[in-house]
Amino acid sequence: MKPSLLLQKLLFQLSQAILWCCSSILIIAIIILFQHVSAENLPNNETVPAVIVFGDSIVDSGNNNYISTIVKCDFSPYGRDFGDGNYPTGRFSNGLVPSDIIAARFGVKKLLPPYLDPNLQLEDLLTGVSFASGGAGYDPLTSKLMSVISLTEQLNMFKEYINKIKEAVGENRTSMIVSKSIYIICIGSDDIANTYVQTPFRKIQYDIPSYTDFMASEASNFFQELYGLGARRIGVFGVPVIGCVPSQRTISGGILRACSYSTNQAAILFNSKLSNQMDALQKKFPDARFVYLDSYNPFLDMLQNPTKYGFAEVEKGCCGTGNIEVSILCNRYSLNTCSNDSDYIFWDSYHPTQKAYFVLSSLILDHKIKDFF
């Protein structure tokens, strides 16, 4: 790559650091503190051997720590409320992220480690990992722009994962783990909010209807590849009300920092297509469970009725000014970071707080647990 092109790419990535979001601001498990997370009583006394997660920063538990990208958060104040406190792990929040909470919700374990963690033990692999990478999208260009792990690469890591556990425990047990595990996919917001809205590359080729068609097609292809590798219990989060996250209010909401109507409409359009794709796959593969998890409406209700859920601040994040800070822009030098993050729905300008994740989990996932079995 020529030096000038490399410089352009680096400058673009830096500018995108304040824009990028990781899809679906949502997904999770139950409204209780981490130490008291308990598993749902699963239907028909079912057990879940592992939870396997694909996606973006909402469910990245630290994979981006191990790759060359500016989309990172393995530094303070991230992780301020994780474990005993002040323990940044690469999770884009003040504490737990949905991948952890979902694993606990299904009775598997309290923390879901990143696949790229070099200290993983066999038991970690056997009970599931996250392949997610902050900044990724259904659109391959989204991951390329931010130099993060694409869905195709995440799927290749999953293939590698299958071979690792097959070598360790044999083909029969591996087949059982793969077929009985819960698979969660949480991705797509970056495609709309960043790749389409904030860059010119896709606007040349697509309008919003055709771009969301493209996203839905890419999503369906991924789900079918996952099915082909043996996955049978697949839950997919729709894109949330992404136009109302603090950074989008700042960038597109005018002087009053209103929600971005056009971005939210794009999310609604994509979600309808995603849901239809999943219905079609359920008919095509009746031995599997394809579960659509609506994040848009529950999250919108939290934003419109915050006091109902125990929140006070919905328009800005806790970190710094709360209007634009995310990833490398949210750091120990950020001024005015709040001390009362339990009042905030957002931790930084894109990602919810741990408390918001727990609340959202109950709204999104609780009534859908049965559909996985």
C-alpha positions in Angstrom: 0.0 0.0 0.0 1.4 3.4 -0.9 2.2 5.7 2.0 -0.4 8.2 1.1 -3.1 5.5 0.9 -2.0 4.1 4.2 -2.2 7.5 5.8 -5.7 8.1 4.4 -6.8 4.7 5.8 -5.3 5.5 9.3 -6.9 9.0 9.3 -10.2 7.5 8.2 -10.1 4.8 11.0 -9.3 7.5 13.6 -12.3 9.6 12.4 -14.5 6.5 12.5 -13.5 5.7 16.0 -16.0 8.4 17.2 -18.7 7.1 14.9 -18.5 3.3 14.9 -20.9 1.4 16.9 -21.2 -2.3 17.4 -24.4 -3.6 16.4 -27.4 -4.2 18.3 -27.3 -2.3 21.5 -28.8 -5.1 23.3 -29.3 -8.7 24.2 -28.7 -10.2 27.6 -30.1 -12.0 30.5 -31.7 -11.0 33.8 -32.2 -7.9 36.0 -29.8 -8.8 38.9 -26.3 -8.1 39.8 -23.5 -10.2 38.3 -22.8 -12.0 41.5 -26.4 -13.2 41.6 -27.0 -14.1 38.0 -28.9 -17.4 37.9 -29.8 -19.7 35.1 -33.3 -19.9 33.7 -35.1 -23.2 34.2 -34.8 -24.5 30.7 -37.8 -26.2 29.0 -38.0 -30.0 29.3 -35.0 -30.1 31.6 -32.7 -29.2 28.7 -29.1 -28.5 29.3 -26.8 -26.3 27.2 -23.2 -27.4 26.9 -21.8 -24.1 25.6 -22.7 -20.6 24.4 -21.0 -19.5 21.1 -21.2 -15.8 20.1 -20.5 -13.9 16.9 -20.7 -10.2 16.3 -19.4 -6.8 17.2 -18.5 -4.8 20.3 -21.7 -5.4 22.1 -20.6 -9.1 22.5 -16.8 -8.8 22.1 -15.3 -9.9 25.4 -11.8 -9.0 24.4 -10.8 -10.3 21.0 -9.8 -6.9 19.8 -7.1 -6.8 22.4 -5.2 -9.3 20.3 -5.4 -7.7 16.8 -4.0 -4.5 15.3 -6.8 -2.0 15.4 -7.7 1.2 17.0 -11.0 -0.2 18.1 -10.0 -1.1 21.6 -11.0 -0.6 25.2 -8.5 -2.5 27.3 -7.8 0.5 29.4 -9.5 2.6 32.1 -12.2 3.7 32.7 -13.6 0.7 30.8 -14.1 -2.2 33.2 -14.5 0.2 36.2 -17.2 -2.1 37.7 -15.8 -5.4 36.4 -15.1 -8.0 39.1 -13.4 -6.2 42.1 -13.3 -2.9 40.1 -11.0 -1.1 37.7 -10.3 -4.1 35.6 -10.4 -3.3 31.9 -10.7 -6.5 29.9 -11.5 -5.4 26.4 -15.2 -5.4 27.1 -16.9 -2.2 25.8 -18.7 -1.3 29.0 -18.1 -0.5 32.7 -18.6 -4.2 33.5 -20.2 -7.2 31.9 -21.4 -7.4 28.3 -24.2 -9.5 26.9 -22.1 -12.5 25.9 -21.2 -13.0 29.6 -24.8 -12.4 30.8 -26.3 -14.8 28.2 -23.8 -17.6 29.1 -25.0 -17.2 32.7 -28.6 -17.0 31.7 -28.4 -20.5 30.0 -26.6 -21.9 33.1 -23.2 -22.4 31.4 -20.8 -19.9 33.1 -20.5 -16.4 34.4 -18.0 -15.1 31.9 -17.6 -15.9 28.3 -14.0 -15.5 27.3 -12.7 -14.2 23.9 -11.5 -16.9 21.6 -8.2 -15.2 21.0 -7.2 -15.2 24.7 -3.9 -17.1 24.7 -4.6 -18.4 28.2 -7.7 -20.4 27.3 -8.0 -23.8 28.9 -9.8 -26.8 27.4 -12.8 -26.3 29.8 -13.1 -22.7 28.5 -13.4 -24.0 24.9 -15.8 -26.8 25.8 -18.2 -24.4 27.4 -18.1 -21.7 24.8 -16.3 -18.5 23.7 -17.0 -15.3 21.9 -15.6 -14.8 18.4 -17.0 -11.3 18.2 -14.9 -8.2 17.2 -15.8 -4.6 18.0 -16.5 -2.7 14.8 -17.5 -5.7 12.6 -20.6 -5.9 10.4 -22.6 -8.0 8.0 -21.1 -6.0 5.2 -17.5 -7.2 4.7 -16.4 -3.6 4.0 -17.4 -2.6 7.6 -14.8 -4.8 9.2 -12.2 -3.9 6.5 -12.5 -0.2 7.2 -11.9 -0.6 10.9 -9.3 -3.4 10.6 -11.2 -5.8 12.7 -12.3 -9.5 12.5 -14.9 -10.0 9.8 -17.8 -12.4 10.1 -16.1 -14.7 7.5 -13.0 -14.7 9.7 -15.1 -15.3 12.8 -16.6 -18.3 11.1 -13.1 -19.6 10.2 -12.1 -19.3 13.8 -15.2 -21.3 14.7 -14.1 -24.1 12.3 -10.7 -24.0 14.0 -12.5 -24.2 17.4 -14.4 -27.3 16.3 -11.1 -29.0 15.3 -9.5 -28.2 18.6 -12.3 -29.7 20.7 -12.5 -32.7 18.4 -8.9 -33.5 19.0 -9.4 -33.1 22.7 -12.7 -35.0 23.4 -13.4 -36.9 20.2 -16.0 -36.6 17.4 -19.1 -37.8 19.2 -18.8 -35.4 22.1 -17.9 -32.6 19.7 -20.9 -33.3 17.6 -23.1 -33.1 20.8 -21.5 -29.8 21.9 -21.9 -28.2 18.4 -25.5 -29.3 18.0 -26.8 -28.5 21.5 -25.0 -25.2 22.1 -26.7 -21.8 22.0 -25.5 -19.5 19.2 -25.9 -15.8 19.5 -25.3 -13.3 16.6 -25.3 -9.6 17.5 -24.1 -7.3 14.6 -25.3 -4.9 12.0 -25.4 -1.4 13.6 -22.0 -0.4 12.3 -23.1 -1.2 8.7 -25.9 1.3 8.9 -24.5 4.0 11.2 -20.9 4.0 9.9 -20.3 2.3 6.6 -23.5 3.6 4.9 -24.3 6.9 6.7 -20.8 8.2 7.4 -18.8 7.1 4.4 -19.4 7.5 0.6 -18.4 3.9 -0.4 -21.7 2.2 -0.3 -23.9 5.1 -1.2 -22.4 5.0 -4.7 -23.8 1.5 -5.1 -26.9 1.4 -3.0 -29.8 3.3 -1.6 -31.1 2.4 1.9 -33.6 -0.2 0.6 -31.0 -2.0 -1.6 -28.3 -1.7 1.1 -30.5 -3.3 3.7 -31.3 -6.0 1.1 -27.6 -6.6 0.8 -27.1 -6.8 4.6 -30.0 -9.3 4.9 -28.6 -11.4 2.2 -25.2 -11.5 3.9 -26.8 -12.3 7.2 -28.8 -15.2 5.7 -25.6 -16.6 4.0 -23.8 -16.5 7.4 -26.7 -18.3 9.2 -26.7 -21.0 6.6 -23.0 -21.5 6.8 -23.3 -21.8 10.6 -26.1 -24.3 10.1 -23.9 -26.3 7.7 -21.2 -26.6 10.5 -23.7 -28.1 12.8 -25.4 -25.2 14.7 -29.0 -25.8 15.5 -30.0 -23.3 18.2 -29.4 -19.8 16.6 -30.5 -16.5 18.1 -30.1 -13.3 16.2 -30.5 -9.8 17.5 -31.9 -7.1 15.3 -30.4 -3.7 15.0 -31.5 -1.4 17.9 -32.7 2.2 17.8 -29.2 3.2 16.7 -30.1 6.7 15.8 -30.7 7.5 19.4 -27.2 6.6 20.8 -25.4 9.7 22.1 -22.8 9.9 19.3 -25.5 9.7 16.6 -27.4 12.4 18.4 -24.3 14.5 18.3 -23.4 13.8 14.7 -26.8 13.9 13.1 -29.2 15.3 15.6 -28.6 19.0 15.1 -28.3 21.6 17.8 -30.9 19.9 20.0 -29.2 16.5 19.6 -32.4 14.7 18.5 -32.4 11.1 17.4 -31.5 10.5 13.8 -34.8 9.6 12.1 -33.3 8.3 8.9 -30.8 6.0 10.7 -33.6 4.6 12.9 -35.8 4.0 9.8 -33.0 2.1 8.1 -32.7 -0.1 11.2 -36.5 -0.8 11.2 -36.3 -1.7 7.5 -33.3 -4.0 8.0 -34.9 -5.7 11.0 -38.1 -6.5 9.0 -35.9 -8.1 6.3 -33.8 -10.0 8.8 -36.9 -11.4 10.5 -38.3 -12.5 7.2 -35.0 -14.2 6.3 -35.0 -16.1 9.6 -38.6 -17.2 9.0 -37.6 -18.6 5.6 -34.6 -20.4 7.1 -36.8 -21.9 9.8 -39.0 -23.4 7.0 -36.0 -24.6 5.1 -34.3 -26.2 8.1 -37.1 -27.4 10.4 -34.6 -29.4 12.6 -33.1 -26.1 13.7 -34.3 -23.1 15.8 -33.9 -19.7 14.3 -34.9 -17.2 17.0 -35.3 -13.5 16.1 -34.6 -11.3 19.1 -36.2 -7.8 18.8 -33.9 -5.2 20.3 -35.3 -2.1 18.7 -38.6 -1.8 20.6 -37.5 -2.8 24.1 -34.6 -0.4 23.9 -36.8 2.4 22.6 -39.1 1.9 25.5 -36.1 2.2 27.9 -35.1 5.4 26.2 -38.6 6.9 26.3 -39.4 5.7 29.8 -36.1 5.7 31.7 -37.5 6.1 35.2 -39.6 3.0 34.7 -36.4 1.0 34.6 -34.4 3.0 37.2 -32.4 5.4 34.9 -32.2 9.1 34.8 -29.9 9.9 31.8 -30.6 8.8 28.3 -29.0 11.3 26.0 -25.3 11.0 26.9 -22.9 8.4 28.2 -21.1 8.3 31.5 -17.6 8.7 30.0 -16.3 12.2 29.6 -18.8 14.6 28.1 -20.9 11.5 27.1 -21.6 13.0 23.7 -18.8 11.6 21.5 -16.3 9.6 23.5 -16.0 5.9 22.6 -13.1 3.4 22.4 -9.8 5.3 22.4 -11.6 8.6 23.0 -12.9 7.3 26.3 -9.8 7.0 28.5 -8.4 7.8 31.9 -7.8 11.4 30.8 -11.5 12.0 29.8 -12.8 14.8 31.9 -16.1 14.8 33.8 -16.6 11.0 33.7 -19.6 10.3 35.9 -19.4 8.7 39.3 -23.0 7.4 39.3 -23.1 5.1 36.2 -26.1 3.2 37.5 -28.2 6.3 36.5 -27.0 6.1 32.9 -28.3 3.9 30.1 -25.0 4.5 28.2 -21.5 4.0 29.4 -19.8 5.7 26.5 -21.4 7.4 23.5 -22.3 4.0 21.9 -22.4 1.2 24.5 -24.8 0.7 27.3 -23.8 0.3 31.0 -23.8 -3.1 32.6 -27.0 -2.2 34.4 -28.7 -1.3 31.1 -27.6 -4.6 29.6 -29.2 -6.5 32.5 -32.4 -4.7 32.2 -32.5 -5.1 28.4 -31.9 -8.8 28.8 -35.1 -9.3 30.7 -37.0 -7.4 28.1 -35.6 -9.1 25.1 -34.5 -12.6 26.0 -36.7 -13.9 28.9 -39.8 -14.7 26.9 -37.7 -16.1 24.0 -35.8 -18.8 26.0 -38.3 -21.5 25.2 -38.0 -20.9 21.5 -34.4 -22.2 21.4 -35.6 -25.7 22.3 
